[in-house]
Amino acid sequence: MYIILVYDINTETKEGQRRLNKVFKICKQYLSHIQKSVFEGELTNAKIEELKFKLNSLLDNSCDSVIIFSSRDIKWMNKDLLGLKIDKADNFI
């Protein structure tokens, strides 16, 4: 499964800043970092569930969010990049 993951972590507190760092590190273990709080990559359904479980255990549901967009195959996704390329990701569509 090809996924794009985006997150928004409330960093107004030190605990929020720690959560942000942990969420980033977990996402980086599974996916390619393509822009600030955006990741993409191919994962099995089992790996997606594992990722969701790890992230859900960290999030403060009152102020944090993670959105996972999924497609069966990368070929069904179109992506246009405008402006600055943040990370050296070779897997841009």
GROMACS elastic network, one bead per residue, 0.5 to 0.9 nm:
[ bonds ]
;  ai    aj funct       b0    kb
    1    41     6  0.82825   500
    1    42     6  0.54539   500
    1    43     6  0.53194   500
    1    44     6  0.57650   500
    1    45     6  0.67837   500
    1    48     6  0.85567   500
    1    70     6  0.66933   500
    1    71     6  0.59937   500
    1    73     6  0.60692   500
    1    74     6  0.80618   500
    2    40     6  0.74359   500
    2    41     6  0.55886   500
    2    43     6  0.63193   500
    2    44     6  0.85612   500
    2    69     6  0.83952   500
    2    70     6  0.57034   500
    2    71     6  0.52837   500
    2    72     6  0.60665   500
    2    73     6  0.56155   500
    2    74     6  0.56318   500
    2    77     6  0.89212   500
    3    31     6  0.86924   500
    3    39     6  0.81766   500
    3    40     6  0.55556   500
    3    41     6  0.55883   500
    3    42     6  0.62797   500
    3    43     6  0.73252   500
    3    48     6  0.87414   500
    3    68     6  0.65066   500
    3    69     6  0.54715   500
    3    71     6  0.63596   500
    3    72     6  0.86446   500
    3    73     6  0.89585   500
    3    74     6  0.84030   500
    4    31     6  0.87397   500
    4    38     6  0.71180   500
    4    39     6  0.57103   500
    4    41     6  0.67955   500
    4    67     6  0.81932   500
    4    68     6  0.57504   500
    4    69     6  0.51005   500
    4    70     6  0.64572   500
    4    71     6  0.88683   500
    5    27     6  0.83574   500
    5    31     6  0.85866   500
    5    37     6  0.81274   500
    5    38     6  0.57180   500
    5    39     6  0.51036   500
    5    40     6  0.61402   500
    5    41     6  0.88265   500
    5    66     6  0.70395   500
    5    67     6  0.57143   500
    5    69     6  0.63019   500
    5    70     6  0.85959   500
    6    37     6  0.56113   500
    6    39     6  0.64825   500
    6    40     6  0.88485   500
    6    65     6  0.84141   500
    6    66     6  0.57462   500
    6    67     6  0.53103   500
    6    68     6  0.65486   500
    6    69     6  0.84693   500
    7    23     6  0.85131   500
    7    37     6  0.56126   500
    7    38     6  0.69269   500
    7    64     6  0.76969   500
    7    65     6  0.56569   500
    7    67     6  0.62349   500
    7    68     6  0.86879   500
    8    20     6  0.84964   500
    8    37     6  0.71742   500
    8    63     6  0.85163   500
    8    64     6  0.57255   500
    8    65     6  0.52722   500
    8    66     6  0.64241   500
    8    67     6  0.88030   500
    9    16     6  0.68111   500
    9    17     6  0.80620   500
    9    19     6  0.73672   500
    9    20     6  0.58374   500
    9    23     6  0.85253   500
    9    59     6  0.79151   500
    9    60     6  0.83827   500
    9    63     6  0.71072   500
    9    65     6  0.64427   500
    9    66     6  0.82910   500
   10    13     6  0.76733   500
   10    16     6  0.55686   500
   10    17     6  0.75890   500
   10    19     6  0.85915   500
   10    20     6  0.78646   500
   10    60     6  0.85439   500
   10    63     6  0.59661   500
   10    64     6  0.57732   500
   10    65     6  0.88126   500
   11    14     6  0.69760   500
   11    15     6  0.75666   500
   11    18     6  0.82395   500
   11    19     6  0.81197   500
   11    20     6  0.71264   500
   12    15     6  0.84157   500
   12    16     6  0.63724   500
   12    17     6  0.74157   500
   13    16     6  0.50541   500
   13    17     6  0.64047   500
   13    18     6  0.87628   500
   14    17     6  0.50060   500
   14    18     6  0.62856   500
   14    19     6  0.86389   500
   15    18     6  0.50308   500
   15    19     6  0.61779   500
   15    20     6  0.86211   500
   16    20     6  0.61531   500
   16    21     6  0.87364   500
   16    60     6  0.84728   500
   16    64     6  0.88848   500
   17    20     6  0.50466   500
   17    21     6  0.64287   500
   17    22     6  0.87734   500
   18    21     6  0.51966   500
   18    22     6  0.62815   500
   18    23     6  0.86206   500
   19    22     6  0.50805   500
   19    23     6  0.59993   500
   19    24     6  0.84610   500
   19    58     6  0.65744   500
   19    59     6  0.71928   500
   19    60     6  0.86447   500
   20    23     6  0.51507   500
   20    24     6  0.60951   500
   20    25     6  0.86418   500
   21    24     6  0.51450   500
   21    25     6  0.62391   500
   21    26     6  0.87253   500
   22    25     6  0.51409   500
   22    26     6  0.62152   500
   22    27     6  0.86194   500
   22    55     6  0.87510   500
   22    58     6  0.78747   500
   23    26     6  0.52156   500
   23    27     6  0.61487   500
   23    28     6  0.85449   500
   23    54     6  0.86862   500
   23    55     6  0.64310   500
   23    58     6  0.74015   500
   23    59     6  0.83149   500
   24    27     6  0.52227   500
   24    28     6  0.61012   500
   24    29     6  0.87768   500
   24    33     6  0.88870   500
   24    37     6  0.76977   500
   25    28     6  0.50758   500
   25    29     6  0.64268   500
   26    29     6  0.52413   500
   26    30     6  0.69560   500
   26    31     6  0.88427   500
   26    51     6  0.75864   500
   26    54     6  0.75970   500
   26    55     6  0.74534   500
   27    30     6  0.54409   500
   27    31     6  0.58235   500
   27    32     6  0.80153   500
   27    33     6  0.79354   500
   27    39     6  0.71111   500
   27    51     6  0.75641   500
   27    55     6  0.83818   500
   28    31     6  0.53290   500
   28    32     6  0.62382   500
   28    33     6  0.63753   500
   28    39     6  0.77697   500
   29    32     6  0.83269   500
   30    39     6  0.89858   500
   30    40     6  0.88871   500
   30    41     6  0.78002   500
   30    42     6  0.87794   500
   30    43     6  0.77034   500
   30    47     6  0.79645   500
   30    48     6  0.87021   500
   30    51     6  0.74488   500
   31    39     6  0.58059   500
   31    40     6  0.54412   500
   31    41     6  0.50854   500
   31    42     6  0.75544   500
   31    43     6  0.81443   500
   32    38     6  0.86379   500
   32    39     6  0.53686   500
   32    40     6  0.53426   500
   32    41     6  0.60148   500
   32    89     6  0.70856   500
   32    91     6  0.84181   500
   33    36     6  0.75380   500
   33    37     6  0.78623   500
   33    38     6  0.62579   500
   33    40     6  0.67281   500
   33    41     6  0.89884   500
   33    87     6  0.69025   500
   33    88     6  0.86785   500
   33    89     6  0.73304   500
   34    37     6  0.80965   500
   34    38     6  0.57929   500
   34    39     6  0.54525   500
   34    40     6  0.69804   500
   34    85     6  0.81371   500
   34    86     6  0.67559   500
   34    87     6  0.54931   500
   34    88     6  0.76264   500
   34    89     6  0.61838   500
   34    92     6  0.85403   500
   35    39     6  0.69977   500
   35    85     6  0.77362   500
   35    86     6  0.56211   500
   35    87     6  0.64259   500
   36    39     6  0.84416   500
   36    86     6  0.75728   500
   36    87     6  0.86272   500
   40    91     6  0.88720   500
   41    74     6  0.87561   500
   41    91     6  0.84211   500
   42    73     6  0.84165   500
   42    74     6  0.80989   500
   43    46     6  0.79267   500
   43    47     6  0.58228   500
   43    48     6  0.61852   500
   44    47     6  0.51664   500
   44    48     6  0.62813   500
   44    49     6  0.87365   500
   45    48     6  0.50449   500
   45    49     6  0.62837   500
   45    50     6  0.86295   500
   46    49     6  0.51995   500
   46    50     6  0.62117   500
   46    51     6  0.86615   500
   47    51     6  0.60553   500
   47    52     6  0.85114   500
   48    51     6  0.50729   500
   48    52     6  0.61210   500
   48    53     6  0.85753   500
   49    52     6  0.50210   500
   49    53     6  0.60956   500
   49    54     6  0.86659   500
   50    53     6  0.51475   500
   50    54     6  0.63174   500
   50    55     6  0.86868   500
   51    54     6  0.52350   500
   51    55     6  0.61587   500
   51    56     6  0.84613   500
   52    55     6  0.51864   500
   52    56     6  0.58513   500
   52    57     6  0.85181   500
   53    56     6  0.52000   500
   53    57     6  0.62857   500
   54    57     6  0.53997   500
   54    58     6  0.68848   500
   55    58     6  0.53303   500
   55    59     6  0.63340   500
   55    66     6  0.82416   500
   56    59     6  0.53546   500
   56    60     6  0.83994   500
   56    61     6  0.84472   500
   56    66     6  0.87499   500
   57    60     6  0.86291   500
   59    62     6  0.85927   500
   59    63     6  0.82559   500
   59    64     6  0.59274   500
   59    65     6  0.73534   500
   59    66     6  0.86317   500
   60    63     6  0.58174   500
   60    64     6  0.54536   500
   60    65     6  0.81865   500
   61    64     6  0.56250   500
   61    65     6  0.71008   500
   62    65     6  0.87409   500
   70    73     6  0.86131   500
   71    74     6  0.68109   500
   71    75     6  0.89386   500
   71    76     6  0.70683   500
   71    77     6  0.75004   500
   72    75     6  0.87218   500
   72    76     6  0.78089   500
   73    76     6  0.59090   500
   73    77     6  0.76715   500
   74    77     6  0.54242   500
   74    78     6  0.84607   500
   74    93     6  0.79865   500
   75    78     6  0.78285   500
   75    93     6  0.84847   500
   77    93     6  0.77281   500
   78    93     6  0.68065   500
   79    92     6  0.78445   500
   79    93     6  0.60092   500
   80    93     6  0.80680   500
   81    84     6  0.82759   500
   81    85     6  0.77422   500
   81    92     6  0.86380   500
   82    85     6  0.80924   500
   85    88     6  0.75966   500
   85    89     6  0.87935   500
   86    89     6  0.87002   500
   89    92     6  0.65748   500
   90    93     6  0.89465   500
